[in-house]
Amino acid sequence: MKRLSYKISTFLVGIFLVVSCADNDIPIYDTVNGQTLAQFSLTSALLGTPAEGASVDVDVTVTTKTDSERTITLAVDPSSTATSDQYTIGGDLVIPAGSFVGTITIASNFSALPESGSTVLTLNLTDVSGSNDITFTNSTLNVEFFRECPPAPTAGDWIVNMEDSFGDGWQTDDGNGGSGLTCTLSTGEVFEVGLCNPYVASPYDCTPEFSSGSATITIPAGVESAEWFFPGDFYGEISFTIVAPSGNVVADYPQGSGAGPILIDFCNQ
């Protein structure tokens, strides 16, 4: 599990010196019996989550200390978009006796997060038990979760399923035919696939079908990245899907899709 740690290196506790203009007395801020100020050590965190999960540590700091441990009370704000299966809140949720700091751990669950976009957990710090006359500042914490997908493609056979609704093969960047869909590996190797057409010879090794067909791109082990590109749909007749070695569909492009990079769902490969 990837773990992020956010800590406050110093916190203004202990002695606050205030000089009186009248008699130059120097009162000492009471860290034992005085008013307690409580807060989160940060107000927001961005938690990218790989398949093995991730977590972030957040401190709750106070300006007083006691001889017994104090329980930290949190509440999920109604504005949160994260669901309860997408995260866990761990740690003892206490400030130890004689301490000014307690730590909570928030962990995210990759499989429950949306395949695209993000969700936000909003927590409110509502109480620290056993504290005198408690007040709060920075009492709201926003943690944004999102899937962090590996850039490297899975080694094996990637299948491109292709169709042409008119049944005369692919016409991409040209009315007669044009270039094919490409996959460029970090090694420099380039694959090009598409349906053949009856009008002109394709400049690449096309699939000899006019209505539908499939092509296989075999990606070897050790490839760090793969960039996929679609040259366009000249007549609005082309559709295709890309299937990873796992059998999962990782790209689904309908008829009329514009030219440009193909977005691959590497989280689902």
Order of alpha helices (4+ residues) and beta strands (2+ residues): beta-beta-beta-beta-beta-beta-beta-beta-beta-beta-beta-beta-beta-beta-beta-beta-beta-beta-beta
